[in-house]
Amino acid sequence: MNLKEYSAKILSFINSTDFAKALLITGGLVIPILTGYLLDALSIGLAIGTGVMFSSPSTVTGSLKNKRIGIIISAFLGALISLIGSYIPEVYWIQLPYLGISMFALSLLSVYGFRASLIGFAGLFAVVLSFANLSASGLSPIERSVLILIGGIWYLVLTLIYDLIAPKKQVEELLETAIGLCASYIEARGAFLKQATDRDTGLNRLFTIQSEFNEHLEKLREILLINRHASGTSSYYRKRFLILGELVDLSELSLTSPIPPRKMHDVLKNYPEQLEAFIQLNKAQSESLKRIAHTNLKKHDVNLSPLDTALKNTAQALERYLENNAWDSNYLVVKNLYELQEKQAQRIFSIADLLDRNKSIKSTKSDSTHEVEHFITKQDYSFQLILQNLNRDSPIFRHAFRIAVTAILGFGLGSFFEVQNPYWILLTIVVIMRPGYGLTKQRSQHRIMGTLLGAAVATGIVYIFQDDKMLFRILAILSFILAQASLQKNYRTGALFITLSIIFAYALLKPDVLLVIQFRVIDTAMGAGLAALANAFLWPTKEAKTLKQNLSESLIANRDYLKAIESHYETKEEIALPYKMARKKAFLATAALNAGVQRLLQEPKKTEKLTGKLYELAVLNHAFVGGLASIGTYLRGHNVTRMDDAFHNYTAPIYKNMNTAVQLLEDTMSNPEAVTDSEAYFGNLSFKEKNEQLFETHILSEQLESLKKLSEQFNKQLKNLKG
């Protein structure tokens, strides 16, 4: 990385919402604490700052309304738990049950989604601090709780001011990230086109990018749809909403191929000139999207001439193919691939035009308010959801149980060995433990590495500048800002700066700071070790079982997607809401399955055999949704003929096989018989008449035949899995 790229990366970090949030949290803490210090009321300032800390986790990307509700609930929860904790006597047989019950109950809030899990974390943080004996601060428990609540309100005011100053910041950042991820996905697909990567490495990269891309699209969709209600016909939000649509279509196009990828590679390798043209076009598409993300969104013009040139070069390569080769099935593959790539390029040009501030958009037909509501994923907040998860099969229940037991064990060991700050062990456990084994293990490693590195750096600085209080104040604030800005993106870096900020804060208060560093390392190592051991051996969550459920949901969503495609083929009508909804659900279900695969690959080696089988099923599912996207894209872009009977003859056995696969995954069938009928439903291709029907017959027969074979392989693999 050269100096220019490094500077651009630092500038991007400073301009990010994560950095802005870090500044808000730091300002929310420093202002009341500094004011309290100057007015000789430090305990009041600390209590208000504590309220800011409790409220800050829930300010993640998403709807502003939900963000504000999350801040208020976190503040109330933190104040209530602090009040209760103040009256818990320092008697182990009372403290330990209270610790376990509160940890379990607060961890269960994760059933209500990610933001609710962060509100639960605020509560867990409050429980941990109640064991730090902070009540001995000169304030009564009620006074301290009220001040914590005031701290939450103070932080809410700061976020409201920021949202007024930069109302579009999170939309622009989400959009930039989504466009960048789309570029990375196209690039990863291109690696398969030129066969520059082995299958597993390439697929793992595709799975990771696809999961993150769909997650960003879902967040962007929620924010834009809610803002659309609020802003009405605002040109800004209309343009962003249209860009979202282009990105969704682009994600569908990027999955497509005229025939199954393996067969396509066999065809293209015989035509190196055309293959190289497609590789260069793919590269130009990816680079153009990256330019749009990093240039157009920064109010500068973007140069897309390389993409236009690559498109023309590919068209010329196609013409040269016809000059030297006969009109045959291979030509249909190359021609269809060009059409798909051309549509993909047009989507990129459209995104650039929509972001061009010098161009106005024509009035477009928009979805009705009723239709728009269907695209917002609504969270169920009923108490019934808690009751449904009170069983050993629920990953959230297992996680809540584990964190409760581990917290009791951690605090008990800390007290037994009389470590300086046993609540540091608790805090490490709360921060590190996650429902999945892999993520907890990774966070444990990063926490220890970040703490050790932070302790080493802090030791050197404290040793050299022992009495420089002003330097310690500045470093404590800067470290805290960088810690808050880094935690979501790079936990190891966040842990490093958290350690630095804590040590520099202690250096201002205690002369024996080197001893504090020593205890900090020991307590963190104990907490991280307990968290990792608990996730590995204490009622561990079996990712394989969760993945089976994800696979079942993905198969059902793909089946519905196929039904929507078939319905569209029969009616030949304009793209309708059911098709869009089915496509969205299929893509989200596939992304959830791919994320599950990544978690499964991080589990212990003893599950390696099972992991391999489930991984192959996920690969089949990825190929299946790619085939569906290929058919859907073709039908939407062409005036197709009516071959409904032939289409239905293909889909009927596919539906049967998919239903059988779902029943196998849900353990409701013991002896499946896959449907293996393989008649030539569309008949033989004749190249005498060069017409659109020939293209249609070719792509539909190839893709539907592939889908039928994939559905048969699902059943075969699942039978092996059960065996």
Solvent accessible surface area in square Angstrom, and as a share of the most:
residue,aa,sasa,rsa
1,M,152,0.68
2,N,89,0.46
3,L,143,0.71
4,K,170,0.72
5,E,94,0.42
6,Y,120,0.46
7,S,57,0.37
8,A,58,0.45
9,K,126,0.53
10,I,78,0.39
11,L,108,0.54
12,S,65,0.42
13,F,68,0.28
14,I,83,0.42
15,N,72,0.37
16,S,13,0.08
17,T,24,0.14
18,D,25,0.13
19,F,32,0.13
20,A,18,0.14
21,K,40,0.17
22,A,0,0.00
23,L,85,0.42
24,L,34,0.17
25,I,1,0.01
26,T,8,0.05
27,G,23,0.22
28,G,0,0.00
29,L,24,0.12
30,V,45,0.26
31,I,89,0.45
32,P,14,0.09
33,I,51,0.26
34,L,94,0.47
35,T,64,0.37
36,G,5,0.05
37,Y,134,0.51
38,L,126,0.62
39,L,130,0.65
40,D,138,0.72
41,A,29,0.23
42,L,70,0.35
43,S,30,0.20
44,I,71,0.36
45,G,1,0.01
46,L,86,0.43
47,A,2,0.02
48,I,29,0.15
49,G,1,0.01
50,T,18,0.10
51,G,0,0.00
52,V,0,0.00
53,M,38,0.17
54,F,1,0.00
55,S,0,0.00
56,S,5,0.03
57,P,22,0.14
58,S,0,0.00
59,T,12,0.07
60,V,21,0.12
61,T,45,0.26
62,G,2,0.02
63,S,4,0.02
64,L,51,0.25
65,K,139,0.59
66,N,54,0.28
67,K,23,0.10
68,R,75,0.27
69,I,82,0.42
70,G,1,0.01
71,I,0,0.00
72,I,53,0.27
73,I,79,0.40
74,S,0,0.00
75,A,0,0.00
76,F,115,0.48
77,L,36,0.18
78,G,0,0.00
79,A,9,0.07
80,L,97,0.48
81,I,14,0.07
82,S,6,0.04
83,L,51,0.25
84,I,77,0.39
85,G,9,0.09
86,S,35,0.22
87,Y,139,0.53
88,I,41,0.21
89,P,60,0.38
90,E,137,0.61
91,V,57,0.32
92,Y,120,0.46
93,W,188,0.66
94,I,51,0.26
95,Q,21,0.09
96,L,42,0.21
97,P,65,0.41
98,Y,39,0.15
99,L,0,0.00
100,G,8,0.07
101,I,123,0.62
102,S,17,0.11
103,M,0,0.00
104,F,51,0.21
105,A,53,0.41
106,L,16,0.08
107,S,6,0.04
108,L,11,0.05
109,L,48,0.24
110,S,28,0.18
111,V,19,0.11
112,Y,26,0.10
113,G,27,0.26
114,F,121,0.50
115,R,41,0.15
116,A,13,0.10
117,S,32,0.20
118,L,25,0.13
119,I,18,0.09
120,G,2,0.02
121,F,48,0.20
122,A,0,0.00
123,G,0,0.00
124,L,12,0.06
125,F,27,0.11
126,A,1,0.00
127,V,0,0.00
128,V,0,0.00
129,L,28,0.14
130,S,29,0.19
131,F,25,0.11
132,A,19,0.15
133,N,89,0.45
134,L,68,0.34
135,S,47,0.30
136,A,82,0.64
137,S,43,0.28
138,G,81,0.78
139,L,26,0.13
140,S,48,0.31
141,P,34,0.21
142,I,106,0.54
143,E,89,0.40
144,R,23,0.08
145,S,10,0.06
146,V,77,0.44
147,L,25,0.13
148,I,0,0.00
149,L,39,0.19
150,I,76,0.38
151,G,0,0.00
152,G,0,0.00
153,I,81,0.41
154,W,68,0.24
155,Y,1,0.00
156,L,26,0.13
157,V,63,0.36
158,L,26,0.13
159,T,6,0.03
160,L,62,0.31
161,I,84,0.42
162,Y,53,0.20
163,D,14,0.07
164,L,148,0.74
165,I,133,0.67
166,A,28,0.22
167,P,74,0.47
168,K,85,0.36
169,K,61,0.26
170,Q,24,0.11
171,V,1,0.00
172,E,36,0.16
173,E,42,0.19
174,L,10,0.05
175,L,0,0.00
176,E,39,0.18
177,T,46,0.27
178,A,0,0.00
179,I,0,0.00
180,G,19,0.18
181,L,22,0.11
182,C,1,0.01
183,A,0,0.00
184,S,27,0.17
185,Y,11,0.04
186,I,1,0.01
187,E,70,0.31
188,A,2,0.02
189,R,51,0.19
190,G,5,0.05
191,A,17,0.13
192,F,43,0.18
193,L,18,0.09
194,K,104,0.44
195,Q,115,0.51
196,A,70,0.54
197,T,42,0.24
198,D,87,0.45
199,R,82,0.30
200,D,61,0.32
201,T,82,0.48
202,G,6,0.06
203,L,13,0.07
204,N,43,0.22
205,R,103,0.38
206,L,2,0.01
207,F,0,0.00
208,T,66,0.38
209,I,17,0.08
210,Q,9,0.04
211,S,19,0.12
212,E,71,0.32
213,F,7,0.03
214,N,11,0.06
215,E,89,0.40
216,H,29,0.13
217,L,6,0.03
218,E,38,0.17
219,K,57,0.24
220,L,0,0.00
221,R,19,0.07
222,E,44,0.20
223,I,6,0.03
224,L,1,0.01
225,L,1,0.01
226,I,63,0.32
227,N,30,0.15
228,R,49,0.18
229,H,88,0.39
230,A,89,0.69
231,S,42,0.27
232,G,42,0.40
233,T,118,0.69
234,S,35,0.22
235,S,60,0.39
236,Y,39,0.15
237,Y,30,0.12
238,R,85,0.31
239,K,20,0.08
240,R,13,0.05
241,F,44,0.18
242,L,53,0.27
243,I,0,0.00
244,L,8,0.04
245,G,35,0.34
246,E,34,0.15
247,L,0,0.00
248,V,18,0.10
249,D,20,0.10
250,L,0,0.00
251,S,13,0.08
252,E,1,0.01
253,L,9,0.04
254,S,8,0.05
255,L,6,0.03
256,T,12,0.07
257,S,6,0.04
258,P,0,0.00
259,I,4,0.02
260,P,22,0.14
261,P,59,0.37
262,R,178,0.65
263,K,97,0.41
264,M,13,0.06
265,H,26,0.11
266,D,77,0.40
267,V,19,0.11
268,L,1,0.01
269,K,123,0.52
270,N,94,0.48
271,Y,33,0.12
272,P,98,0.61
273,E,78,0.35
274,Q,11,0.05
275,L,35,0.18
276,E,84,0.38
277,A,15,0.12
278,F,2,0.01
279,I,24,0.12
280,Q,83,0.37
281,L,0,0.00
282,N,15,0.08
283,K,108,0.46
284,A,11,0.08
285,Q,0,0.00
286,S,3,0.02
287,E,64,0.29
288,S,0,0.00
289,L,0,0.00
290,K,69,0.29
291,R,75,0.27
292,I,0,0.00
293,A,0,0.00
294,H,114,0.51
295,T,38,0.22
296,N,6,0.03
297,L,17,0.08
298,K,90,0.38
299,K,152,0.64
300,H,119,0.53
301,D,115,0.59
302,V,30,0.17
303,N,92,0.47
304,L,22,0.11
305,S,61,0.39
306,P,52,0.32
307,L,0,0.00
308,D,54,0.28
309,T,72,0.42
310,A,11,0.08
311,L,14,0.07
312,K,118,0.50
313,N,74,0.38
314,T,2,0.01
315,A,28,0.21
316,Q,87,0.39
317,A,2,0.01
318,L,15,0.07
319,E,108,0.48
320,R,96,0.35
321,Y,1,0.01
322,L,74,0.37
323,E,135,0.61
324,N,118,0.61
325,N,52,0.27
326,A,74,0.57
327,W,50,0.17
328,D,44,0.23
329,S,44,0.28
330,N,38,0.19
331,Y,8,0.03
332,L,0,0.00
333,V,3,0.02
334,V,1,0.00
335,K,50,0.21
336,N,3,0.02
337,L,6,0.03
338,Y,26,0.10
339,E,37,0.17
340,L,11,0.05
341,Q,22,0.10
342,E,61,0.27
343,K,50,0.21
344,Q,6,0.03
345,A,0,0.00
346,Q,84,0.37
347,R,65,0.24
348,I,0,0.00
349,F,43,0.18
350,S,36,0.23
351,I,0,0.00
352,A,9,0.07
353,D,63,0.33
354,L,19,0.10
355,L,3,0.02
356,D,33,0.17
357,R,115,0.42
358,N,130,0.67
359,K,98,0.42
360,S,106,0.68
361,I,33,0.17
362,K,176,0.74
363,S,109,0.70
364,T,68,0.40
365,K,182,0.77
366,S,71,0.46
367,D,37,0.19
368,S,59,0.38
369,T,85,0.50
370,H,128,0.57
371,E,52,0.23
372,V,3,0.01
373,E,62,0.28
374,H,80,0.36
375,F,25,0.10
376,I,29,0.15
377,T,95,0.55
378,K,146,0.62
379,Q,72,0.32
380,D,75,0.39
381,Y,147,0.56
382,S,49,0.32
383,F,137,0.57
384,Q,100,0.44
385,L,32,0.16
386,I,21,0.11
387,L,85,0.42
388,Q,106,0.47
389,N,26,0.13
390,L,78,0.39
391,N,59,0.30
392,R,152,0.55
393,D,86,0.45
394,S,8,0.05
395,P,45,0.28
396,I,34,0.17
397,F,36,0.15
398,R,29,0.11
399,H,15,0.07
400,A,0,0.00
401,F,71,0.30
402,R,1,0.00
403,I,3,0.01
404,A,8,0.06
405,V,52,0.30
406,T,3,0.02
407,A,0,0.00
408,I,57,0.29
409,L,91,0.45
410,G,0,0.00
411,F,12,0.05
412,G,25,0.24
413,L,57,0.28
414,G,0,0.00
415,S,23,0.15
416,F,153,0.64
417,F,130,0.54
418,E,146,0.65
419,V,19,0.11
420,Q,63,0.28
421,N,18,0.09
422,P,28,0.17
423,Y,38,0.14
424,W,9,0.03
425,I,0,0.00
426,L,0,0.00
427,L,28,0.14
428,T,0,0.00
429,I,0,0.00
430,V,3,0.02
431,V,22,0.12
432,I,0,0.00
433,M,1,0.00
434,R,69,0.25
435,P,44,0.27
436,G,11,0.10
437,Y,38,0.14
438,G,6,0.06
439,L,72,0.36
440,T,0,0.00
441,K,85,0.36
442,Q,72,0.32
443,R,37,0.13
444,S,5,0.03
445,Q,88,0.39
446,H,36,0.16
447,R,8,0.03
448,I,56,0.29
449,M,95,0.43
450,G,0,0.00
451,T,2,0.01
452,L,90,0.45
453,L,98,0.49
454,G,0,0.00
455,A,7,0.05
456,A,64,0.49
457,V,61,0.35
458,A,0,0.00
459,T,51,0.30
460,G,32,0.31
461,I,41,0.21
462,V,7,0.04
463,Y,143,0.54
464,I,122,0.62
465,F,92,0.38
466,Q,109,0.48
467,D,127,0.66
468,D,57,0.30
469,K,86,0.36
470,M,115,0.51
471,L,46,0.23
472,F,2,0.01
473,R,101,0.37
474,I,86,0.44
475,L,40,0.20
476,A,13,0.10
477,I,65,0.33
478,L,91,0.45
479,S,6,0.04
480,F,31,0.13
481,I,19,0.10
482,L,57,0.28
483,A,0,0.00
484,Q,31,0.14
485,A,0,0.00
486,S,9,0.06
487,L,48,0.24
488,Q,114,0.51
489,K,148,0.63
490,N,69,0.35
491,Y,18,0.07
492,R,95,0.35
493,T,46,0.27
494,G,0,0.00
495,A,1,0.01
496,L,28,0.14
497,F,44,0.18
498,I,27,0.14
499,T,0,0.00
500,L,12,0.06
501,S,9,0.06
502,I,39,0.20
503,I,0,0.00
504,F,2,0.01
505,A,42,0.32
506,Y,37,0.14
507,A,5,0.04
508,L,52,0.26
509,L,138,0.69
510,K,77,0.33
511,P,136,0.85
512,D,64,0.33
513,V,10,0.05
514,L,85,0.42
515,L,78,0.39
516,V,0,0.00
517,I,10,0.05
518,Q,96,0.42
519,F,46,0.19
520,R,2,0.01
521,V,36,0.21
522,I,71,0.36
523,D,0,0.00
524,T,2,0.01
525,A,45,0.35
526,M,49,0.22
527,G,0,0.00
528,A,1,0.00
529,G,28,0.27
530,L,25,0.13
531,A,0,0.00
532,A,29,0.23
533,L,105,0.52
534,A,11,0.09
535,N,3,0.01
536,A,23,0.18
537,F,157,0.65
538,L,51,0.25
539,W,69,0.24
540,P,47,0.29
541,T,17,0.10
542,K,134,0.57
543,E,9,0.04
544,A,12,0.09
545,K,116,0.49
546,T,32,0.19
547,L,1,0.01
548,K,69,0.29
549,Q,111,0.49
550,N,19,0.10
551,L,3,0.01
552,S,6,0.04
553,E,86,0.39
554,S,0,0.00
555,L,0,0.00
556,I,55,0.28
557,A,11,0.09
558,N,0,0.00
559,R,48,0.18
560,D,59,0.30
561,Y,0,0.00
562,L,0,0.00
563,K,99,0.42
564,A,13,0.10
565,I,0,0.00
566,E,15,0.07
567,S,57,0.37
568,H,26,0.12
569,Y,1,0.00
570,E,74,0.33
571,T,64,0.37
572,K,64,0.27
573,E,113,0.51
574,E,130,0.58
575,I,48,0.24
576,A,50,0.39
577,L,33,0.17
578,P,93,0.58
579,Y,7,0.02
580,K,51,0.22
581,M,27,0.12
582,A,12,0.09
583,R,15,0.05
584,K,18,0.08
585,K,117,0.49
586,A,0,0.00
587,F,13,0.05
588,L,49,0.24
589,A,18,0.14
590,T,1,0.00
591,A,8,0.06
592,A,50,0.39
593,L,1,0.01
594,N,0,0.00
595,A,30,0.23
596,G,0,0.00
597,V,1,0.00
598,Q,47,0.21
599,R,87,0.32
600,L,2,0.01
601,L,76,0.38
602,Q,77,0.34
603,E,28,0.12
604,P,46,0.29
605,K,164,0.70
606,K,171,0.73
607,T,35,0.20
608,E,105,0.47
609,K,160,0.68
610,L,63,0.31
611,T,13,0.07
612,G,35,0.33
613,K,60,0.25
614,L,2,0.01
615,Y,16,0.06
616,E,53,0.24
617,L,1,0.00
618,A,1,0.00
619,V,20,0.12
620,L,18,0.09
621,N,0,0.00
622,H,11,0.05
623,A,42,0.33
624,F,0,0.00
625,V,0,0.00
626,G,9,0.09
627,G,8,0.08
628,L,0,0.00
629,A,0,0.00
630,S,1,0.01
631,I,0,0.00
632,G,1,0.01
633,T,9,0.05
634,Y,5,0.02
635,L,6,0.03
636,R,71,0.26
637,G,45,0.43
638,H,35,0.16
639,N,146,0.75
640,V,22,0.13
641,T,51,0.30
642,R,157,0.57
643,M,34,0.15
644,D,43,0.22
645,D,115,0.60
646,A,16,0.12
647,F,1,0.00
648,H,96,0.43
649,N,66,0.34
650,Y,9,0.03
651,T,0,0.00
652,A,28,0.22
653,P,9,0.05
654,I,0,0.00
655,Y,33,0.13
656,K,118,0.50
657,N,1,0.00
658,M,1,0.00
659,N,58,0.30
660,T,17,0.10
661,A,0,0.00
662,V,12,0.07
663,Q,69,0.31
664,L,3,0.02
665,L,16,0.08
666,E,91,0.41
667,D,112,0.58
668,T,96,0.56
669,M,60,0.27
670,S,94,0.60
671,N,129,0.66
672,P,6,0.04
673,E,149,0.67
674,A,37,0.28
675,V,45,0.26
676,T,90,0.52
677,D,68,0.35
678,S,78,0.50
679,E,110,0.49
680,A,75,0.58
681,Y,35,0.13
682,F,25,0.10
683,G,43,0.41
684,N,145,0.74
685,L,58,0.29
686,S,65,0.42
687,F,64,0.26
688,K,187,0.79
689,E,120,0.54
690,K,127,0.54
691,N,64,0.33
692,E,78,0.35
693,Q,83,0.37
694,L,11,0.06
695,F,22,0.09
696,E,1,0.00
697,T,13,0.08
698,H,5,0.02
699,I,1,0.01
700,L,0,0.00
701,S,24,0.15
702,E,39,0.17
703,Q,4,0.02
704,L,0,0.00
705,E,39,0.18
706,S,21,0.13
707,L,0,0.00
708,K,2,0.01
709,K,106,0.45
710,L,18,0.09
711,S,0,0.00
712,E,36,0.16
713,Q,75,0.33
714,F,0,0.00
715,N,1,0.01
716,K,137,0.58
717,Q,50,0.22
718,L,3,0.01
719,K,104,0.44
720,N,77,0.39
721,L,25,0.13
722,K,98,0.41
723,G,96,0.93
